[in-house]
Amino acid sequence: MLWPAHAMAEPMPGVRGINHIGLTVPDIKAAEAFFVDVMGCQKATSFGPFRDDKGDFMKDLVDVDPRAVINEITLLRCQSGSNIELFDYSAPDKKDVRPRNSDNGGHHIAFYVDDIDAAAKYLTAKGIRTLKGPMPINEGPVAGQSILYFFTPWGLQLEAISFPKGMAYEKNGGTVLWSNTDPSK
């Protein structure tokens, strides 16, 4: 589906950036432990439950089954990047689906690291499943970055990314991506 031309002309008023990434997880305590103990995030708070046993509040608010229950929400701060919001749901129609990056709805979360080789060694020492890498990118617009994909214990795909000297496209002028190392850029 293409957006109408007028929809692209003006951005949503007041947008400043991404506040958080929401993730529904199979075990919220284990997910919290992973993000705190392995990734270095800090827990800010937990709250819940949210439910509506008779009405359509859950359907109307977050487009889930009306009898779905958010048992708990945990908010995490992850250094100088987006926050993470963990959800523990129970729902009559809940599915256990883990799309790959190539599937519609596929996703991953990338964490900027200062030293990708040190991050790779750390993940290996923690017993975290990693894929091929670190993989340096030496050509094209994102030359200068190195990447390494890895997985949480429940199968969520994550990425470690580093580009301490910037990426090739940045030298052309124009819009540059937000930077964890220089947020005012």
N, C-alpha and C positions, 0 to 999 in steps of 0.2 A: 504494500500500500504506500503510495506516495502522498506526502503531506501537501495540501494546497499551498501555492506560492505565498499567499498572505500569511500563513501560519509561520513561515520562516522569517518574515520581515521584522518582527519584533519579538524579543525573548520574553519569557515570563518575568513580570516585574519583580525586582529585588533578589534575583538568584545570585548567590555568592559562591556556591560550590556544593560538593557532595558532603552531606552531614554524616550519613552512616550507610552501611551495607547491612541489610537484614537477612539473616540466615535461619531457616528452620532446621534444627538438628535432632538426631535421634536420641541423644542423651546430653542434656544441657550442662550437667556438672562435668562430664568428660570433655565437652567442647570448651567450656570455660577453662578447665585445667590446661587443655592444649594451647589455647590462645594466650593464657597467662604464663604457663611454665615453659613453653617452647618458643612462642613468638614474641614474648615480652610485653604483651598488652597488660593493661591494668583494669581491674573491675571497678566500675563506677557505682553501679547499683543493680538490684534485681527487684522485680515487682510482679504482681499478678495474684490470682488468676483473673481472666476476663471471660465471661460467658453470658449467654442469654437463653435460658431454658424454655422460653415460651415465644419470644418474638424473633425478629429478623436483624437484630443489631449486628451480629457477626457478619452476616451476608451483606448488609448495607455498608458497614464500615470497611471491611477488608476482603469482600467477595469470596468468602469461604462458606462451607455448609453452615446453615443457621445453628446447628447444634455443636459446632466446633468450639473447643475450649483452648484458650491460650493459658496453659498452666503456669508458665513463668516466662518473663522477659528479662534478659541480662544484658546490660550495656557495658561495653568495653572501650577503653581509649587505647589506641594503638600508635604510640609515639606521635609524630607530626604528620599524620595522615588521617584518612577517614576513620570514624568510629565504627565498631561492629555491634550489631544488635542481634542477640541470639534468641530464638523462639523455641519453646517447648509446646507443641500443639498436640491435642488429641482431637480426632474428628472421625465421624462415621465413614467418610469417604477418603481417608488419608491413604496416600500411596508412597511407596519407597522407590523413588525414581532418581537416578543419578545420571543426568545427561552428560555426554562427552562434549568437548569444545565444539565438535563438528555438528552437533544436534541443535535444532532450534531450541532456544532456552538454555543452551550450553553457557557455561560461565567459569570464571576463575577469579581469584583475588590476587593481585600482585603486591608484594611487599618490597619496597626499596631497601637495599642493603648497601653499606659502604664497601664491603669486600666480599664479592660473590664466592671466591674460593674458600674463604673462612666460613661463610654461610653453608656451603656444600659440605665441608668437613663436619661442621656442627650437626647438620641434619643427619648425616650418616652415623655419627656417634650416638645420636638420640634414637636410632633405629627407624627413622622416617623414610618411607618409600620415595625415592626420587627417580626421575627419568633421565635421559641423556643430558649431560652437561656438567658443569656450566658450559654454555654454548656462546662463544663470542660472535657478534655480528660485525663483519668487517666491510660489508658493501651495502650500498643503498642508503635511503634516507635515515634509517635508524642505526647506521654504523656507529660503533662506539659503545653500544650496550652489550651486556652479557646477561643471559637468562638461564634459569633452572626451574623446571616444573617439579612439584612434589605434592604429596597428598596428606590430608588429615587422616587419623585412624578410621573415620567413618566414610572416607572416600571423596571428600571435597577436594577439588584440585586447586592448588595454590601455586604462586610463582615467586621466585626471588629474582629481582632485576637490579642491575647496577649500571650506571653510565657516569662515572665520576668526572670525565672530561667532556660531558655532553654528547649529543648525537649529531650526526652530519647535517640533518635538515635545519638545525638551529642556526647554522651559519648563513642561511639564505635570507634571514629576516622574516618578518611575519609572526604569526601566532606560534608560541612555544607552549609545550605542555607544562602544567603546574609542577613545581619541583619540591620534593621533600627536603632537599638540602638547601634550597633558597626559596622559601614560600612567597616572598614578596615579588619574585620575578614575574 
